[in-house]
Amino acid sequence: MNKYLLIGGTGVMGHYVARQLVEMGNIPVVMTVSGNTTFISDIINEIELIKGDIANYENLKNVVSKYAITHIVHLGAILDTEADQNPRRAIHTGVEGMINVMEAARSQNVQRVVFTSSKGIYGRIQGEYWHPKYKPVPESYPTDANALNMYGIVKLAAENLGLWYQRQFGIEFIALRFASTVGPGKLIRHGLFVHHSNMIENAMANKPTHIPMGADAVHDPIYNADSARGIISALTVPKPNSSVFNIGPGYGITLQEFADAVVQVHPTADIIIGPGHSYTPSKVPPVNYILDTSKARNELYFETTYNTIDMIK
């Protein structure tokens, strides 16, 4: 029987993976560096909870060995602003931590590692892939290294490390790059990437949302329960032909259209968004575009189940 280790399994995306594995009849091993169990308090007795840090290789290897882990989901990361402010820690966690994960997988004969990467590895999206055509961005889109922040640099390095271990040692490795994720907890650490969640949570709390610009910015929002379904698909599907996949709905809506949907669910919501096709500061590349998810549909058999209204509700 497969045994799953979720690194970062108490986080904004990881807790959905944990509960979906529980619903499938598994008892996942959930590793948390923070020890915060807010999001999994209702299933705490249905998982194996471990406090640990992937920076500690011996501890990680012992966990993999003790629980006879066959599959690892690596969701750990130092996020955007913190990574830029503390690059040494970001690299220690994201790069050295990834080597530790892959070494533990190699030494303990783990079958598959699924890594939650980021669309942030693409850097700058231009031409027909941005306004006004918004052609969906494929996994083969070239990375613009000059536009990467530290978070993107670390995620891209981690992807390449995983792919190297796959080539060298035959460990099945899958990296997932997510669309504009929406869900509880995103407001705490996700910087510029919280407008969708912010509109929802402010409406619930009877607070106004005023965004200076970007009403016409096109995104492809995905609810994190669906993000987790993408991870589950990557964990369980027979070995796919590809190793890197975009995960998202495959279509886009504007920020204003999302705001209108929030008002449809919460009629008293006070949301004002200024005009424009981007909401990022002038020196930051636009982060609004659509990911091409055809490979995930064809090889992982992944489709989103939450539309805009569903995720808001």
C-alpha positions as CSV (number, residue, x, y, z in Angstrom):
1,M,0.0,0.0,0.0
2,N,1.2,3.5,-0.8
3,K,2.3,5.7,2.0
4,Y,2.3,9.5,1.5
5,L,4.5,12.2,3.1
6,L,3.2,15.7,2.8
7,I,5.9,18.3,3.4
8,G,4.1,21.5,4.3
9,G,0.8,19.6,4.6
10,T,-0.7,22.1,7.1
11,G,-0.5,25.1,4.7
12,V,-3.0,26.9,2.5
13,M,-2.8,24.2,-0.2
14,G,-1.3,21.3,1.7
15,H,-4.3,20.9,4.1
16,Y,-6.6,20.2,1.2
17,V,-4.2,17.5,0.0
18,A,-4.1,16.0,3.5
19,R,-7.9,15.9,3.8
20,Q,-8.4,14.5,0.2
21,L,-5.9,11.7,1.0
22,V,-7.8,11.0,4.3
23,E,-11.1,10.9,2.3
24,M,-9.4,8.3,0.0
25,G,-8.8,6.0,3.0
26,N,-5.1,7.0,3.6
27,I,-3.3,8.1,6.8
28,P,-0.8,10.6,5.4
29,V,2.3,11.7,7.3
30,V,2.2,15.4,7.5
31,M,5.4,17.4,8.2
32,T,5.1,21.0,9.4
33,V,8.0,23.3,10.2
34,S,5.7,25.9,11.9
35,G,3.7,23.5,14.0
36,N,0.5,25.4,13.1
37,T,-2.4,23.0,12.8
38,T,-5.2,25.5,12.3
39,F,-6.2,24.2,8.9
40,I,-6.2,20.5,9.8
41,S,-7.6,20.7,13.3
42,D,-10.7,18.7,12.2
43,I,-8.6,15.7,10.8
44,I,-5.7,15.8,13.3
45,N,-6.6,12.3,14.6
46,E,-6.7,10.9,11.1
47,I,-3.1,11.8,10.1
48,E,0.4,11.3,11.4
49,L,1.6,14.8,12.3
50,I,5.4,15.5,12.6
51,K,7.2,18.7,13.3
52,G,10.3,18.9,11.2
53,D,12.4,20.9,8.7
54,I,13.5,19.6,5.3
55,A,16.8,21.5,6.0
56,N,17.6,18.6,8.4
57,Y,18.5,15.8,6.1
58,E,19.0,13.0,8.7
59,N,15.6,13.8,10.3
60,L,13.9,13.8,6.9
61,K,15.5,10.5,5.9
62,N,14.5,8.9,9.2
63,V,10.9,10.0,8.7
64,V,10.8,8.5,5.2
65,S,12.4,5.3,6.5
66,K,10.3,5.0,9.7
67,Y,6.9,5.3,7.8
68,A,8.0,3.4,4.7
69,I,7.1,6.4,2.5
70,T,6.4,5.6,-1.1
71,H,5.3,9.0,-2.4
72,I,6.4,12.5,-1.3
73,V,4.5,15.8,-1.9
74,H,6.9,18.7,-1.4
75,L,4.9,21.9,-0.7
76,G,7.4,23.8,1.4
77,A,8.6,27.2,0.4
78,I,9.8,30.7,1.5
79,L,7.4,33.0,-0.3
80,D,7.9,36.1,-2.5
81,T,8.6,39.1,-0.2
82,E,10.4,37.0,2.5
83,A,12.6,35.3,-0.2
84,D,13.7,38.7,-1.6
85,Q,14.4,40.0,1.9
86,N,16.3,36.9,3.0
87,P,17.8,35.1,0.0
88,R,20.1,33.0,2.0
89,R,17.2,31.4,3.9
90,A,15.2,31.1,0.7
91,I,18.0,29.1,-1.0
92,H,18.7,27.1,2.2
93,T,15.1,26.0,2.3
94,G,14.3,25.8,-1.4
95,V,17.5,24.5,-2.9
96,E,19.3,22.6,-0.1
97,G,15.9,21.4,1.1
98,M,15.0,20.1,-2.3
99,I,18.3,18.2,-2.5
100,N,17.5,16.7,1.0
101,V,14.1,15.6,-0.3
102,M,15.5,14.0,-3.4
103,E,18.4,12.3,-1.5
104,A,15.9,10.9,1.1
105,A,13.8,9.7,-1.8
106,R,16.8,8.1,-3.5
107,S,18.2,6.4,-0.4
108,Q,14.8,5.0,0.7
109,N,13.6,3.9,-2.7
110,V,10.6,6.4,-2.8
111,Q,8.7,5.8,-6.0
112,R,7.6,9.4,-6.8
113,V,8.1,13.0,-5.7
114,V,5.6,15.7,-6.6
115,F,6.9,19.2,-6.2
116,T,4.6,22.3,-6.0
117,S,6.4,24.7,-8.2
118,S,5.1,28.0,-9.4
119,K,4.1,30.0,-12.5
120,G,6.6,32.5,-11.1
121,I,9.4,30.6,-12.9
122,Y,8.2,32.0,-16.3
123,G,9.3,35.5,-15.3
124,R,8.0,38.0,-17.9
125,I,5.0,37.1,-20.1
126,Q,4.9,39.0,-23.4
127,G,3.6,39.2,-26.9
128,E,0.5,37.1,-27.8
129,Y,0.6,35.5,-24.4
130,W,-0.3,38.7,-22.7
131,H,-2.8,41.6,-23.4
132,P,-4.8,41.7,-25.6
133,K,-4.7,38.1,-27.0
134,Y,-3.9,36.2,-23.7
135,K,-2.9,33.0,-25.5
136,P,-2.5,30.3,-22.9
137,V,1.1,29.9,-21.7
138,P,2.6,26.4,-22.3
139,E,5.1,24.7,-20.0
140,S,7.7,25.2,-22.8
141,Y,7.4,29.0,-22.6
142,P,11.0,30.3,-22.1
143,T,12.0,31.6,-18.7
144,D,13.1,35.2,-18.6
145,A,15.8,35.1,-16.0
146,N,16.1,38.9,-15.8
147,A,12.5,39.1,-14.6
148,L,12.7,36.4,-11.9
149,N,12.5,37.3,-8.2
150,M,14.3,35.2,-5.6
151,Y,11.2,33.0,-5.2
152,G,11.1,32.2,-8.9
153,I,14.9,31.6,-9.0
154,V,14.6,29.1,-6.2
155,K,11.5,27.3,-7.6
156,L,13.2,26.9,-11.0
157,A,16.4,25.6,-9.4
158,A,14.3,23.1,-7.4
159,E,12.5,21.9,-10.5
160,N,15.8,21.3,-12.3
161,L,17.2,19.4,-9.3
162,G,14.2,17.1,-9.3
163,L,14.6,16.5,-13.0
164,W,18.3,15.7,-12.6
165,Y,17.6,13.2,-9.9
166,Q,15.0,11.6,-12.2
167,R,17.5,11.3,-15.0
168,Q,20.3,10.0,-12.8
169,F,18.4,7.7,-10.4
170,G,15.1,6.9,-12.0
171,I,13.0,8.6,-9.3
172,E,9.6,9.6,-10.7
173,F,9.5,13.4,-10.4
174,I,6.6,15.7,-11.3
175,A,6.6,19.5,-10.9
176,L,3.3,21.4,-10.9
177,R,3.0,25.1,-11.8
178,F,-0.2,26.6,-10.5
179,A,-2.5,29.3,-11.9
180,S,-3.9,32.1,-9.6
181,T,-4.7,30.2,-6.5
182,V,-7.6,31.2,-4.3
183,G,-8.3,30.0,-0.8
184,P,-8.2,30.6,3.0
185,G,-4.9,31.7,4.4
186,K,-3.5,33.4,1.3
187,L,-3.7,36.9,2.8
188,I,-1.0,36.1,5.3
189,R,2.1,35.7,3.1
190,H,1.3,36.0,-0.6
191,G,2.0,39.7,-1.3
192,L,0.6,40.8,-4.7
193,F,-1.2,37.6,-5.4
194,V,-4.1,38.0,-3.0
195,H,-6.6,40.2,-4.8
196,H,-9.1,37.4,-5.4
197,S,-9.0,36.1,-1.8
198,N,-8.9,39.6,-0.5
199,M,-12.2,40.5,-2.3
200,I,-13.9,37.4,-0.9
201,E,-12.7,37.8,2.7
202,N,-13.4,41.5,2.8
203,A,-16.9,40.9,1.6
204,M,-17.4,38.3,4.3
205,A,-16.1,40.8,6.9
206,N,-18.1,43.8,5.6
207,K,-14.9,45.6,4.7
208,P,-14.3,47.6,1.4
209,T,-11.8,46.5,-1.3
210,H,-10.3,49.3,-3.3
211,I,-7.6,48.2,-5.9
212,P,-5.9,51.2,-7.6
213,M,-5.7,49.6,-11.1
214,G,-6.2,46.3,-13.0
215,A,-9.9,45.9,-13.6
216,D,-9.2,44.5,-17.1
217,A,-6.3,42.2,-16.0
218,V,-7.1,38.6,-17.1
219,H,-6.4,35.8,-14.6
220,D,-7.2,32.1,-14.4
221,P,-8.2,31.7,-10.7
222,I,-8.2,28.2,-9.2
223,Y,-9.6,27.2,-5.8
224,N,-7.1,25.4,-3.7
225,A,-9.3,22.4,-3.3
226,D,-8.8,22.0,-7.0
227,S,-5.1,22.7,-6.7
228,A,-5.0,19.8,-4.3
229,R,-6.9,17.6,-6.8
230,G,-4.1,18.4,-9.3
231,I,-1.5,17.2,-6.7
232,I,-3.5,14.0,-6.1
233,S,-3.7,13.4,-9.8
234,A,0.1,13.8,-10.1
235,L,0.5,11.4,-7.1
236,T,-1.7,8.7,-8.4
237,V,-1.8,8.6,-12.2
238,P,0.3,5.9,-13.9
239,K,3.7,7.3,-14.9
240,P,2.9,10.2,-17.4
241,N,5.0,11.1,-20.4
242,S,5.8,14.6,-19.1
243,S,7.3,15.8,-15.8
244,V,6.2,19.4,-15.7
245,F,2.6,20.5,-15.7
246,N,0.6,23.7,-15.5
247,I,-2.4,23.3,-13.1
248,G,-5.4,25.6,-13.6
249,P,-8.8,26.0,-15.2
250,G,-7.4,26.7,-18.6
251,Y,-9.5,29.9,-19.2
252,G,-9.4,33.4,-17.9
253,I,-11.6,36.1,-16.4
254,T,-10.9,39.7,-15.7
255,L,-10.4,41.0,-12.1
256,Q,-13.6,43.0,-12.6
257,E,-15.5,40.0,-13.6
258,F,-14.3,38.2,-10.5
259,A,-15.4,41.2,-8.4
260,D,-18.8,41.1,-10.0
261,A,-19.1,37.4,-9.0
262,V,-18.2,38.3,-5.4
263,V,-21.0,40.9,-5.4
264,Q,-23.4,38.3,-6.8
265,V,-22.6,36.1,-3.8
266,H,-22.3,38.9,-1.3
267,P,-24.6,41.8,-2.6
268,T,-23.3,44.3,0.0
269,A,-19.7,43.9,-1.0
270,D,-17.9,47.3,-1.6
271,I,-15.4,46.7,-4.4
272,I,-13.8,49.3,-6.6
273,I,-11.0,48.5,-9.1
274,G,-9.3,51.1,-11.2
275,P,-8.8,50.7,-14.9
276,G,-5.9,48.9,-16.7
277,H,-4.6,45.5,-17.8
278,S,-2.1,45.1,-15.0
279,Y,-2.1,45.9,-11.3
280,T,1.6,45.3,-10.5
281,P,4.0,48.3,-9.9
282,S,5.8,49.6,-13.0
283,K,9.0,47.7,-12.2
284,V,7.3,44.4,-11.6
285,P,6.3,42.2,-14.6
286,P,2.5,41.7,-15.0
287,V,1.5,38.5,-13.2
288,N,-1.9,38.2,-14.9
289,Y,-2.1,35.6,-17.8
290,I,-3.6,32.2,-18.5
291,L,-1.8,28.9,-18.2
292,D,-2.2,26.3,-20.9
293,T,-3.4,23.2,-19.0
294,S,-3.8,20.8,-21.9
295,K,-1.0,18.5,-20.8
296,A,-2.5,18.2,-17.4
297,R,-5.9,17.3,-18.9
298,N,-4.4,14.8,-21.3
299,E,-1.8,13.1,-19.1
300,L,-3.0,13.7,-15.5
301,Y,-6.7,13.6,-16.4
302,F,-7.1,16.8,-14.4
303,E,-10.0,19.2,-14.7
304,T,-11.1,21.8,-12.2
305,T,-14.5,21.4,-10.5
306,Y,-15.0,24.8,-8.9
307,N,-16.2,27.6,-11.1
308,T,-15.9,31.3,-9.9
309,I,-19.2,31.3,-8.0
310,D,-18.4,27.9,-6.4
311,M,-15.0,29.0,-5.1
312,I,-16.4,32.3,-3.7
313,K,-19.2,30.4,-1.9
